[in-house]
């Protein structure tokens, strides 16, 4: 299974893996663990605004987590961006909508803590 970790799940996997509950095993067993440029962008914005701290600059933290969690980077393509147009209006957050579009386009499952995203169907799985 290909898993795309949303931003919260990425931070939890790195800092407090017990928050993942049973999904921790799902992450461990995944064939591919993806981290989107969308999540890195969101982390950078939140850290800059003081809403989050990862303990170092986001670039350094992301490099370390990529290695420690055996993650693959998923860039944002024009196809991903355009696919947002065809998503139902389940959720208005642009970061989350782009993550869902990426999961669908890449044949991955978005692992999230946001119950509202379950409205996107099989492309999303909830942590906890």
URFENSUL-V813719 format. One record per residue. RES is the residue in one letter. PHI is phi in whole degrees, 0 to 359 (NA if undefined). PSI is psi in whole degrees, -180 to 180 (none if undefined). BURIAL is b if it has 16 or more other C-alpha atoms within 10 Angstrom, else e. Layout:
<<RES	PHI	PSI	BURIAL> <RES	PHI	PSI	BURIAL>>
This chain:
<<X	NA	140	e> <X	267	128	b> <X	244	134	b> <X	252	119	b> <X	274	127	b> <X	285	174	b> <X	299	-47	b> <X	300	-46	b> <X	297	-39	b> <X	300	-48	b> <X	296	-43	b> <X	296	-44	e> <X	302	-35	b> <X	280	-42	b> <X	256	-40	e> <X	221	71	e> <X	302	-23	e> <X	296	-22	e> <X	293	-18	e> <X	286	-19	b> <X	58	-138	e> <X	297	-24	e> <X	293	-20	b> <X	302	-39	b> <X	290	-36	e> <X	300	-43	e> <X	297	-46	b> <X	298	-37	e> <X	273	-7	e> <X	297	142	e> <X	294	-39	e> <X	220	134	b> <X	246	116	b> <X	254	143	b> <X	236	128	b> <X	273	149	b> <X	302	-26	e> <X	299	-44	b> <X	292	-40	b> <X	297	-42	b> <X	298	-46	e> <X	298	-43	b> <X	300	-44	b> <X	298	-43	b> <X	295	-48	e> <X	294	-37	e> <X	292	-42	b> <X	300	-38	e> <X	279	-5	e> <X	80	14	e> <X	272	-8	e> <X	200	149	e> <X	224	128	e> <X	259	5	e> <X	88	-5	e> <X	200	-176	e> <X	291	153	e> <X	298	-37	b> <X	300	-49	e> <X	296	-45	e> <X	300	-45	e> <X	297	-42	b> <X	300	-44	e> <X	295	-45	e> <X	292	-34	b> <X	301	-42	b> <X	287	-52	e> <X	297	-37	e> <X	259	5	e> <X	53	55	e> <X	265	153	b> <X	248	137	e> <X	282	138	b> <X	243	107	b> <X	288	164	e> <X	269	122	e> <X	258	167	e> <X	299	-35	e> <X	297	-44	e> <X	299	-48	b> <X	299	-43	e> <X	291	-29	e> <X	294	-21	b> <X	301	-32	b> <X	303	-31	e> <X	263	3	e> <X	279	142	e> <X	295	160	e> <X	279	55	e> <X	285	-36	e> <X	216	141	e> <X	261	-14	e> <X	294	121	e> <X	295	-33	e> <X	297	-50	e> <X	295	-40	b> <X	298	-40	b> <X	290	-37	b> <X	297	-42	b> <X	297	-45	b> <X	300	-40	b> <X	295	-44	b> <X	301	-46	b> <X	298	-48	b> <X	295	-32	e> <X	264	1	e> <X	65	35	e> <X	249	170	b> <X	250	127	b> <X	278	120	b> <X	265	120	b> <X	220	162	b> <X	257	0	b> <X	265	104	e> <X	302	-30	e> <X	299	-27	e> <X	287	-14	b> <X	299	-20	b> <X	297	-11	e> <X	271	1	b> <X	84	-145	e> <X	294	-12	e> <X	284	-6	b> <X	229	138	b> <X	229	140	b> <X	268	139	b> <X	280	136	b> <X	96	none	e>>
